[in-house]
Amino acid sequence: MRVVGWAAKGLVAVIVIAVVGVVALLGSITRRGLPQTSGSIHVPGLHAAVTIGRDEQGILQIVADDPHDL
C-alpha cells in the first residue's frame, strides 16, 4: 500500500508541475502581444516610403522605391 500512495503523490506532483508550466507558457505568449497590422511607423534609415501589406493569400508584399529600402 505504501508504494501505491507514493506513486499517487508522484503522479499528482507531475500533473501540478505540468499545469503550472502550461500556464506559465501561455502567460509568456500572451504577454508579448500581437504585431502591428495597421497604421504607420517611422523607421530611421529608409530613403523613401515603403508599403507593407498582404495579398489575398496572406503572403507578405513589400513595395519600395529604393532597393536599399527592400
NORZICOR-V973196 format. One record per residue. SS is DSSP state (~ for helix, > for strand, _ for the rest). PHI is phi in radians with two decimals (none if undefined). NEAR is the number of other C-alpha atoms within 8 Angstrom. Layout:
BEGIN
ss	phi	near
SS	PHI	NEAR
SS	PHI	NEAR
END
This chain:
BEGIN
ss	phi	near
_	none	4
~	-1.14	5
~	-1.16	6
~	-1.12	7
~	-1.11	8
~	-1.13	8
~	-1.15	8
~	-1.14	8
~	-1.12	8
~	-1.12	8
~	-1.12	8
~	-1.09	8
~	-1.08	8
~	-1.11	8
~	-1.13	8
~	-1.09	8
~	-1.10	8
~	-1.11	8
~	-1.13	8
~	-1.08	8
~	-1.11	8
~	-1.13	8
~	-1.10	8
~	-1.12	8
~	-1.12	8
~	-1.11	8
~	-1.11	8
~	-1.14	8
~	-1.18	8
~	-1.30	7
~	-1.23	6
~	-1.15	6
_	1.47	6
_	-1.78	4
_	-1.23	4
_	-1.25	5
_	-2.03	4
_	-2.60	4
_	1.62	5
_	-2.47	4
_	-2.36	4
_	-1.75	4
_	-2.06	5
_	-1.10	4
_	1.77	4
_	-1.38	8
_	-1.49	7
_	-2.62	8
_	-1.19	7
>	-2.23	9
>	-1.99	7
>	-2.14	8
>	-2.67	7
>	-2.24	9
_	-1.48	8
_	-1.13	5
_	-1.60	5
_	1.52	6
_	-1.44	7
>	-1.14	8
>	-2.15	8
>	-2.06	9
>	-2.10	8
>	-2.49	11
_	-1.45	8
_	-2.17	8
_	-1.03	6
_	-1.06	6
_	-1.30	10
_	-1.23	7
END
